């Protein structure tokens, strides 16, 4: 899977999963535009990746703002001349009693997690369709799109919406040779991995908790040119947890 000279945009690229995704593409020779609302963290990630020879550029972006997204795509085109891959990774959580969630909080998570996927995909596709080989989009969903714990309505709604808009976009953009897929991560630990317990790991069928690199490798697979037969799917990367039957013992 070669990404040499490919231009990749990663939203939410400053930390955690987004940073790992950006680094993975950079290591494969791609030119990467890092988009994030956290300015200090974004600039720090840009500097760290440049120190290892990566061709990256950070751009402060609020994915809730249509103008920011339009500017992001225009900048990518201006700097690198094209857009090949878009990773819609930016998002936030909302875990709060349904009796306490405000309309403002609901609208905020819908705009941050779900509307941004529509806007980023629409604007990136305008440039991808100019490419001879089209392009590839990956949307970051979650296993919470298909299973839930209490007080997660806002988050679950956005992630379920992301799975649905993924196959809709795959159908729409197929004429422009653009593949669109989703990834649903399970437990991906972005902190100190050594602090996890044996029970944390053993409860997974894989016998370990996930790492950001697990998601980065999934992105590489779904956006590689030779894998353009794969489109419209939701790839669950969760160590088997959504396939594990669990009963509470007395």
PAZAPA-4460 file (N, C-alpha, C; in steps of 0.05 Angstrom, whole numbers, plus 32768, in hexadecimal, padded with zeros to 4 digits):
% residues 250
    n_x    n_y    n_z   ca_x   ca_y   ca_z    c_x    c_y    c_z   seq   type   mol
   8011   7FE8   8000   8000   8000   8000   8012   8019   8000     1      X     A
   8014   8025   7FE9   8025   803C   7FE6   8014   8056   7FE6     2      X     A
   801D   8069   7FF6   800F   8083   7FF7   8022   809A   7FEF     3      X     A
   8038   8093   7FE2   804B   80A7   7FD9   803D   80BA   7FC6     4      X     A
   8041   80D4   7FCC   8036   80EB   7FBE   8017   80EE   7FC2     5      X     A
   800B   80DC   7FD0   7FEE   80DF   7FD6   7FEB   80F6   7FEB     6      X     A
   7FD5   8104   7FE8   7FCF   811A   7FFB   7FB8   8111   800D     7      X     A
   7FBD   8112   8026   7FAA   8108   803A   7FA2   811E   804E     8      X     A
   7F88   8121   8053   7F7E   8133   8068   7F73   8123   807F     9      X     A
   7F7C   8129   8097   7F73   811C   80AF   7F67   8131   80C2    10      X     A
   7F4E   812F   80C8   7F42   8141   80DC   7F45   8135   80F8    11      X     A
   7F47   8147   810B   7F4D   813D   8126   7F68   8130   8128    12      X     A
   7F7B   813C   811B   7F95   812F   8118   7FAA   8135   812D    13      X     A
   7FA3   8146   8140   7FB7   814F   8154   7FBE   813B   8169    14      X     A
   7FAA   812A   8170   7FAE   8117   8186   7FA3   80FC   8180    15      X     A
   7FAA   80E9   8191   7F9D   80CE   8191   7F9C   80C0   8176    16      X     A
   7F85   80B6   816F   7F81   80A7   8157   7F88   80B7   813E    17      X     A
   7F80   80D0   813E   7F85   80E1   8127   7FA3   80E5   8122    18      X     A
   7FB2   80E9   8137   7FCF   80EC   8135   7FDB   80D3   812A    19      X     A
   7FD3   80BC   8134   7FDE   80A2   812A   7FD8   809E   810D    20      X     A
   7FC0   80A6   8104   7FB8   80A3   80E8   7FCA   80B5   80D7    21      X     A
   7FCD   80CE   80DF   7FDE   80E1   80D0   7FFB   80D7   80CE    22      X     A
   8005   80CD   80E4   8021   80C2   80E4   8024   80AA   80D2    23      X     A
   8010   8099   80D1   8011   8081   80C1   8012   8088   80A3    24      X     A
   8002   809B   809B   8003   80A4   807F   801E   80B2   8078    25      X     A
   8027   80C2   808B   8041   80D0   8087   8057   80BC   8083    26      X     A
   8057   80A6   8093   806B   8092   8092   806A   8083   8077    27      X     A
   8053   8082   806B   804F   8075   8051   8056   8088   803A    28      X     A
   805F   80A0   8040   8067   80B2   802B   8052   80C6   8022    29      X     A
   803B   80C7   8030   8026   80DA   8028   802C   80F6   8032    30      X     A
   801F   8109   8024   8020   8125   802E   8006   8128   803E    31      X     A
   8009   8131   8057   7FF2   8131   8069   7FEB   814C   8074    32      X     A
   7FD2   8153   8071   7FC8   816C   807C   7FBA   8166   8097    33      X     A
   7FC4   8171   80AC   7FBA   816C   80C7   7FA6   8181   80CE    34      X     A
   7F8D   8179   80D3   7F78   818C   80DA   7F6F   8187   80F7    35      X     A
   7F6D   819C   8107   7F65   8199   8123   7F5E   81B4   812E    36      X     A
   7F4C   81B4   8142   7F44   81CD   814F   7F57   81D4   8165    37      X     A
   7F66   81C0   816F   7F79   81C5   8185   7F93   81CE   8179    38      X     A
   7F97   81E8   8179   7FAE   81F5   816B   7FC9   81EC   8176    39      X     A
   7FCD   81ED   8190   7FE7   81E7   819B   7FEE   81CA   8195    40      X     A
   7FDB   81B8   8199   7FE0   819B   8195   7FE4   8196   8177    41      X     A
   7FD6   81A4   8166   7FD9   81A0   8149   7FF5   81A9   8140    42      X     A
   7FFE   81BF   814A   8019   81C9   8142   802E   81B7   814D    43      X     A
   802A   81AC   8165   803D   819A   8171   803F   8180   8160    44      X     A
   8029   8176   8158   8029   815E   8147   8036   8163   812D    45      X     A
   8031   817A   8121   803D   8181   8107   805C   8182   810B    46      X     A
   8066   818E   8120   8082   8190   8124   808F   8175   8129    47      X     A
   8082   8164   8139   808C   814A   813F   808E   8138   8125    48      X     A
   807A   813A   8114   807B   812A   80FC   808F   8135   80E8    49      X     A
   8092   814F   80E7   80A6   815B   80D5   80C2   8153   80DD    50      X     A
   80C7   814F   80F7   80E1   8148   8101   80EA   812C   80F7    51      X     A
   80D6   811B   80F0   80DD   8101   80E6   80DB   8100   80C7    52      X     A
   80DA   8118   80BB   80DA   811A   809E   80C0   8119   8090    53      X     A
   80AA   811B   809F   808F   811A   8093   8089   8134   8085    54      X     A
   807A   8132   806F   8070   8149   8060   8054   814F   806A    55      X     A
   8052   815F   807F   8038   8165   808C   8034   8183   808F    56      X     A
   801A   818A   8091   8013   81A6   8095   7FFB   81A7   80A7    57      X     A
   7FFD   81B6   80BD   7FE7   81B9   80D0   7FD6   81D1   80C9    58      X     A
   7FBC   81CE   80CC   7FA9   81E4   80C7   7F93   81E3   80DD    59      X     A
   7F91   81F9   80EC   7F7C   81FA   8100   7F61   81F9   80F2    60      X     A
   7F50   81E6   80FB   7F36   81E2   80EE   7F21   81DB   8102    61      X     A
   7F0B   81EA   8101   7EF3   81E3   8111   7EE0   81D5   80FE    62      X     A
   7EDC   81BB   8101   7ECC   81AD   80ED   7EAE   81B3   80F0    63      X     A
   7EA7   81C3   8103   7E8B   81CC   8105   7E86   81E4   80F3    64      X     A
   7E9B   81F0   80E9   7E99   8208   80D8   7E9D   8200   80BA    65      X     A
   7E88   8205   80AA   7E8A   81FF   808E   7EA1   820E   8081    66      X     A
   7EA5   8227   8089   7EBA   8238   807D   7ED6   822C   8083    67      X     A
   7EDA   8221   809B   7EF3   8215   80A2   7EF8   81FD   8090    68      X     A
   7EE4   81ED   808C   7EE7   81D5   807B   7EED   81DC   805E    69      X     A
   7EDF   81EF   8054   7EE4   81F8   8038   7F01   8202   8036    70      X     A
   7F09   8211   8049   7F25   821C   8049   7F39   8206   804C    71      X     A
   7F33   81F1   805C   7F45   81DB   805F   7F4A   81CD   8044    72      X     A
   7F35   81C7   8036   7F38   81BA   801C   7F46   81CB   8007    73      X     A
   7F3F   81E5   8007   7F4C   81F8   7FF5   7F6A   81F9   7FFA    74      X     A
   7F71   81FA   8014   7F8D   81FB   801C   7F9C   81E2   8013    75      X     A
   7F90   81CB   8017   7F9D   81B2   800F   7FA2   81B2   7FF1    76      X     A
   7F8F   81BB   7FE2   7F93   81BD   7FC5   7FA9   81D1   7FBE    77      X     A
   7FA9   81E7   7FCC   7FBD   81FC   7FC6   7FD9   81F3   7FCD    78      X     A
   7FDD   81E5   7FE4   7FF7   81DC   7FED   8001   81C4   7FDD    79      X     A
   7FEF   81B0   7FDB   7FF7   8197   7FD0   7FED   8191   7FB3    80      X     A
   7FDA   81A0   7FAA   7FD1   819D   7F8E   7FBB   8189   7F8A    81      X     A
   7FB3   817A   7F9F   7F9F   8166   7F9C   7F96   815C   7FB7    82      X     A
   7F81   814C   7FB8   7F78   813E   7FD0   7F72   8121   7FC8    83      X     A
   7F7E   810E   7FD5   7F7A   80F2   7FCF   7F6A   80E3   7FE4    84      X     A
   7F6F   80EA   7FFE   7F64   80DB   8014   7F5A   80EE   8029    85      X     A
   7F42   80E9   8033   7F37   80F8   804A   7F30   80E5   8060    86      X     A
   7F3A   80EB   8078   7F33   80DB   8090   7F22   80EE   80A2    87      X     A
   7F09   80E9   80A4   7EF7   80F8   80B5   7EF8   80ED   80D1    88      X     A
   7F0C   80F6   80E0   7F11   80EB   80FB   7F08   80FD   8112    89      X     A
   7F05   8117   810D   7EFE   812A   8122   7EE4   8122   812F    90      X     A
   7EE3   8124   8149   7ECA   811F   8158   7ECD   8124   8175    91      X     A
   7EB6   8122   8183   7EB6   8126   81A0   7EA1   8114   81AC    92      X     A
   7EA1   8111   81C7   7E8E   8101   81D5   7E79   8111   81E3    93      X     A
   7E63   8104   81E9   7E4E   8110   81FA   7E41   80FA   8209    94      X     A
   7E48   80F7   8222   7E3D   80E2   8233   7E31   80EF   824C    95      X     A
   7E17   80F2   824A   7E08   8102   825E   7DEB   80F9   825E    96      X     A
   7DDF   80FA   8275   7DC3   80F1   8278   7DB1   8100   8263    97      X     A
   7DA0   80F1   8256   7D8E   80FC   8243   7D7C   8112   824F    98      X     A
   7D78   8111   8269   7D68   8125   8277   7D77   813F   827B    99      X     A
   7D92   813E   8276   7DA2   8156   827B   7DAF   8161   8262   100      X     A
   7DAF   8152   824C   7DBB   815C   8233   7DAB   8173   8228   101      X     A
   7DB9   8189   8222   7DAC   81A0   8217   7DAB   819F   81F8   102      X     A
   7D99   81AE   81ED   7D98   81AF   81D0   7DB2   81B9   81C4   103      X     A
   7DBF   81CC   81D2   7DD9   81D6   81C9   7DEE   81C0   81C8   104      X     A
   7DEE   81AF   81DD   7E01   8199   81DE   7DFB   8185   81C8   105      X     A
   7DE2   817F   81C3   7DDA   816D   81AE   7DE3   8177   8193   106      X     A
   7DDC   8190   818D   7DE4   819C   8174   7E02   819C   8170   107      X     A
   7E10   81A1   8185   7E2E   81A3   8184   7E3A   8189   817B   108      X     A
   7E31   8172   8187   7E3D   8159   8180   7E34   814F   8165   109      X     A
   7E1C   8156   815D   7E13   814F   8142   7E23   815E   812D   110      X     A
   7E28   8177   8132   7E38   8187   811F   7E55   817F   811F   111      X     A
   7E60   8179   8136   7E7C   8171   8137   7E82   8156   812B   112      X     A
   7E72   8142   8132   7E77   8127   812A   7E6B   811F   810F   113      X     A
   7E52   8128   810A   7E44   811E   80F3   7E43   8132   80DC   114      X     A
   7E3A   814A   80E1   7E39   815E   80CB   7E54   8162   80BF   115      X     A
   7E69   8161   80CF   7E84   8165   80C5   7E8C   8150   80B0   116      X     A
   7E82   8138   80B4   7E88   8122   80A0   7E7C   8129   8085   117      X     A
   7E63   8133   8086   7E56   813B   806D   7E65   8152   8060   118      X     A
   7E6C   8167   806F   7E79   817E   8064   7E95   8178   8059   119      X     A
   7EA4   816A   806A   7EC0   8163   8061   7EC0   8152   8048   120      X     A
   7EAE   813E   8048   7EAC   812C   8031   7EA4   813B   8018   121      X     A
   7E90   814C   801B   7E86   815B   8004   7E9C   816C   7FF8   122      X     A
   7EAB   817B   8009   7EBF   818D   7FFF   7ED8   817E   7FF5   123      X     A
   7EE0   8169   8002   7EF7   8159   7FF8   7EF1   814C   7FDE   124      X     A
   7ED8   8142   7FDB   7ED1   8134   7FC3   7ED2   8146   7FAA   125      X     A
   7ECD   8160   7FAE   7ECF   8173   7F98   7EEB   8172   7F8B   126      X     A
   7EFF   816D   7F9B   7F1A   816C   7F91   7F22   814F   7F89   127      X     A
   7F19   813B   7F98   7F1F   811F   7F92   7F15   8117   7F76   128      X     A
   7EFE   8122   7F6E   7EF2   811A   7F55   7F03   8124   7F3D   129      X     A
   7F16   8136   7F42   7F28   813F   7F2D   7F3E   812C   7F28   130      X     A
   7F43   811A   7F3B   7F59   8106   7F39   7F52   80F0   7F25   131      X     A
   7F65   80E6   7F17   7F61   80D0   7F04   7F57   80B7   7F13   132      X     A
   7F62   80B3   7F2B   7F5B   809B   7F3B   7F47   80A1   7F51   133      X     A
   7F3C   80B9   7F51   7F28   80BF   7F65   7F34   80C4   7F81   134      X     A
   7F28   80B8   7F95   7F32   80BC   7FB0   7F26   80A9   7FC4   135      X     A
   7F2B   80AD   7FDD   7F21   809C   7FF2   7F1A   80AC   800B   136      X     A
   7F04   80A5   8017   7EFB   80B2   8030   7EF6   809D   8045   137      X     A
   7EFF   80A2   805D   7EFA   8091   8074   7EED   80A2   808A   138      X     A
   7ED6   8099   8094   7EC8   80A6   80AA   7ECB   8097   80C4   139      X     A
   7ED2   80A5   80D9   7ED6   8097   80F3   7EBB   8095   8102   140      X     A
   7EB0   807D   8103   7E98   8078   8111   7E9F   806D   812D   141      X     A
   7E91   8059   8137   7E97   804D   8151   7E86   8034   8154   142      X     A
   7E8F   8022   8165   7E7E   800B   816B   7E65   8014   8179   143      X     A
   7E64   802C   8184   7E4C   8036   8191   7E37   803E   817C   144      X     A
   7E3D   803A   8163   7E29   803D   814E   7E16   8025   814E   145      X     A
   7E1F   800F   8159   7E0F   7FF6   8159   7E0A   7FEA   8174   146      X     A
   7E15   7FF6   8189   7E11   7FED   81A5   7E15   8004   81B8   147      X     A
   7E08   8003   81CF   7E09   801B   81E0   7E0A   8015   81FD   148      X     A
   7E12   802A   820C   7E10   802B   8229   7DFD   8043   822F   149      X     A
   7DF3   8045   8247   7DE1   805B   824D   7DEE   8077   8249   150      X     A
   7DDD   808B   8244   7DE6   80A7   8243   7DF9   80AD   822D   151      X     A
   7DF5   80A0   8216   7E07   80A4   81FF   7DF8   80AB   81E5   152      X     A
   7DE0   80B6   81E8   7DCE   80BA   81D1   7DDB   80CC   81BC   153      X     A
   7DE6   80E3   81C4   7DF2   80F5   81B0   7E09   80E9   81A1   154      X     A
   7E1B   80DC   81AF   7E32   80CF   81A3   7E29   80B8   8191   155      X     A
   7E17   80A7   819A   7E0E   8091   818B   7E00   809A   8171   156      X     A
   7DF0   80AF   8174   7DE1   80B9   815C   7DF4   80C2   8147   157      X     A
   7E0A   80D0   814E   7E1D   80D9   813A   7E2C   80C2   812D   158      X     A
   7E33   80AF   813D   7E43   8098   8132   7E31   8086   8121   159      X     A
   7E18   8083   8128   7E06   8074   8117   7E01   8083   80FD   160      X     A
   7DFF   809D   80FF   7DFC   80AE   80E7   7E14   80AC   80D5   161      X     A
   7E2C   80AA   80E1   7E44   80A8   80D1   7E45   808E   80C1   162      X     A
   7E3C   8078   80CD   7E3B   805F   80BF   7E27   8061   80A7   163      X     A
   7E10   806E   80AC   7DFC   8070   8097   7E05   8083   8080   164      X     A
   7E11   809A   8087   7E1A   80AC   8072   7E31   80A1   8062   165      X     A
   7E40   808E   806F   7E56   8082   8061   7E4C   8072   8048   166      X     A
   7E38   8061   804C   7E30   8052   8034   7E20   8063   8020   167      X     A
   7E14   8079   802A   7E07   808B   8018   7E1B   809A   8007   168      X     A
   7E30   80A3   8014   7E46   80B0   8005   7E54   809D   7FF1   169      X     A
   7E57   8084   7FFA   7E64   8071   7FE8   7E54   806E   7FCE   170      X     A
   7E39   806E   7FD1   7E28   806B   7FB9   7E2A   8084   7FA8   171      X     A
   7E28   809C   7FB5   7E28   80B5   7FA6   7E43   80BA   7F98   172      X     A
   7E59   80B5   7FA6   7E73   80BD   7F9B   7E80   80A7   7F8A   173      X     A
   7E72   8091   7F87   7E7E   807B   7F76   7E83   8084   7F5A   174      X     A
   7E72   8096   7F4F   7E75   809F   7F34   7E8E   80B0   7F31   175      X     A
   7E98   80BB   7F47   7EB1   80CB   7F47   7EC9   80BA   7F50   176      X     A
   7EC6   80A0   7F51   7EDB   808D   7F58   7EE6   8093   7F74   177      X     A
   7ED4   809A   7F87   7EDC   80A0   7FA2   7ED0   808A   7FB4   178      X     A
   7EE1   807B   7FC2   7ED7   8067   7FD6   7ED1   8075   7FF0   179      X     A
   7EBD   806B   7FFE   7EB6   8077   8018   7EB1   8060   802C   180      X     A
   7EBF   805F   8041   7EBC   804A   8055   7EBD   8055   8071   181      X     A
   7EB3   8046   8084   7EB4   804E   80A0   7EC4   803A   80B0   182      X     A
   7ED0   8044   80C6   7EDD   8032   80DA   7ECF   8037   80F5   183      X     A
   7EC8   8021   8102   7EBC   8022   811D   7ED0   8017   8131   184      X     A
   7EDF   8028   813E   7EF2   801F   8152   7EE3   8016   816B   185      X     A
   7EEF   8003   8179   7EE5   7FFB   8194   7EF6   800B   81A8   186      X     A
   7F00   7FFD   81BC   7F11   8009   81D0   7F2D   800D   81C5   187      X     A
   7F33   8026   81BE   7F4E   802D   81B5   7F5A   803F   81CA   188      X     A
   7F6F   8035   81D7   7F7B   8044   81ED   7F90   8058   81E3   189      X     A
   7F8B   8071   81E9   7F9D   8086   81DF   7FB0   8090   81F5   190      X     A
   7FAD   8085   820D   7FBE   808E   8223   7FD5   807B   8227   191      X     A
   7FDD   8077   8241   7FF4   8066   8248   7FEA   8049   8247   192      X     A
   7FF3   803B   8232   7FEA   801F   822E   7FF3   800D   8245   193      X     A
   8009   8013   8251   8014   8002   8267   8002   8002   8280   194      X     A
   7FF1   8016   8282   7FE0   8018   8299   7FC7   8007   8298   195      X     A
   7FC2   7FFB   8281   7FAB   7FEA   827E   7FAE   7FD0   828E   196      X     A
   7F98   7FC4   8297   7F99   7FAC   82A7   7F96   7F93   8296   197      X     A
   7F9D   7F7C   82A1   7F9A   7F63   8292   7F7C   7F5E   828B   198      X     A
   7F6A   7F67   829C   7F4D   7F64   8296   7F45   7F75   827E   199      X     A
   7F51   7F8D   827D   7F4C   7F9F   8266   7F52   7F90   824C   200      X     A
   7F68   7F82   824B   7F71   7F75   8233   7F61   7F5B   822F   201      X     A
   7F5F   7F4B   8243   7F53   7F30   8241   7F36   7F30   8239   202      X     A
   7F27   7F45   823F   7F0B   7F45   8238   7F06   7F47   821A   203      X     A
   7F1B   7F4E   820B   7F19   7F4F   81EE   7F1F   7F34   81E2   204      X     A
   7F12   7F2D   81CC   7F19   7F14   81BE   7F35   7F14   81B4   205      X     A
   7F3F   7F2C   81AE   7F5A   7F2F   81A4   7F6F   7F2D   81BB   206      X     A
   7F65   7F2E   81D4   7F76   7F2D   81EC   7F87   7F46   81F0   207      X     A
   7F7F   7F5B   81E4   7F8C   7F75   81E9   7F7A   7F8C   81E2   208      X     A
   7F7E   7FA2   81EF   7F70   7FBB   81E9   7F7C   7FC7   81CF   209      X     A
   7F6C   7FD5   81C0   7F76   7FE1   81A7   7F88   7FF8   81AB   210      X     A
   7F98   7FFE   8196   7FAA   8015   8196   7FA3   8026   817E   211      X     A
   7FAA   8040   817F   7FA5   8051   8168   7FB0   8047   814D   212      X     A
   7FC7   8039   814E   7FD2   802E   8135   7FC0   8019   8128   213      X     A
   7FAF   800C   8138   7F9D   7FF9   812D   7F89   8007   811A   214      X     A
   7F81   801E   8122   7F6E   802D   8111   7F7D   803A   80F9   215      X     A
   7F96   8042   80FE   7FA5   804D   80E8   7FAA   8039   80D2   216      X     A
   7FB0   8020   80D9   7FB4   800B   80C5   7F9A   8005   80B5   217      X     A
   7F83   8007   80C3   7F69   8003   80B6   7F65   8019   80A2   218      X     A
   7F6C   8032   80A8   7F6A   8048   8095   7F7B   8043   807D   219      X     A
   7F93   803A   8081   7FA5   8035   806A   7F99   8020   8058   220      X     A
   7F8E   800B   8063   7F81   7FF6   8053   7F6A   8001   8042   221      X     A
   7F58   8010   804F   7F40   801A   8042   7F45   802F   802D   222      X     A
   7F5D   803C   802E   7F62   8052   801B   7F78   804B   8007   223      X     A
   7F82   8033   8008   7F96   802A   7FF4   7F89   8027   7FD9   224      X     A
   7F96   8030   7FC4   7F8A   802F   7FA9   7F82   8013   7FA1   225      X     A
   7F93   7FFF   7FA9   7F8D   7FE3   7FA1   7F75   7FD7   7FAF   226      X     A
   7F6B   7FE5   7FC4   7F54   7FDB   7FD2   7F3A   7FEB   7FCB   227      X     A
   7F39   7FF6   7FB3   7F22   8006   7FAB   7F09   7FF5   7FA6   228      X     A
   7F0B   7FDB   7FA9   7EF3   7FCA   7FA7   7EE3   7FCB   7FC1   229      X     A
   7EEF   7FD6   7FD6   7EE3   7FD8   7FF0   7ED7   7FF4   7FF4   230      X     A
   7EBC   7FF5   7FF5   7EAF   800F   7FF9   7E94   800B   8006   231      X     A
   7E8C   801F   8016   7E72   801E   8023   7E71   800D   803C   232      X     A
   7E88   8004   8046   7E87   7FF2   805D   7E8C   8001   8077   233      X     A
   7E85   7FF4   808D   7E8D   7FFD   80A8   7E9F   7FE8   80B4   234      X     A
   7EB8   7FEE   80B5   7ECC   7FDA   80BF   7ECF   7FDD   80DD   235      X     A
   7EC6   7FC8   80EB   7EC7   7FC9   8109   7EE3   7FBF   8112   236      X     A
   7EF1   7FD0   8121   7F0B   7FC9   812B   7F0A   7FCB   814A   237      X     A
   7F03   7FB5   8156   7EFD   7FB6   8173   7F06   7F9E   8183   238      X     A
   7F19   7F8E   8178   7F23   7F77   8187   7F0E   7F62   818B   239      X     A
   7EF8   7F63   817C   7EE3   7F4F   817E   7ECD   7F54   8192   240      X     A
   7ECE   7F6C   81A0   7EBB   7F70   81B6   7E9E   7F71   81AD   241      X     A
   7E98   7F7B   8195   7E7C   7F7B   818C   7E72   7F60   8184   242      X     A
   7E83   7F4C   8183   7E7B   7F31   817C   7E7D   7F1F   8195   243      X     A
   7E80   7F2B   81AC   7E82   7F1B   81C4   7E68   7F1B   81D4   244      X     A
   7E5D   7F03   81D9   7E45   7F01   81E9   7E4C   7F03   8206   245      X     A
   7E3F   7F16   8214   7E46   7F1B   8230   7E2D   7F18   8241   246      X     A
   7E2E   7F07   8256   7E19   7F06   826A   7E25   7F0D   8285   247      X     A
   7E16   7F1C   8295   7E20   7F23   82B0   7E1C   7F0B   82C2   248      X     A
   7E32   7F04   82D0   7E31   7EEE   82E3   7E26   7EF7   82FD   249      X     A
   7E17   7EE5   830A   7E0C   7EEB   8325   7E22   7EEA   833A   250      X     A
***
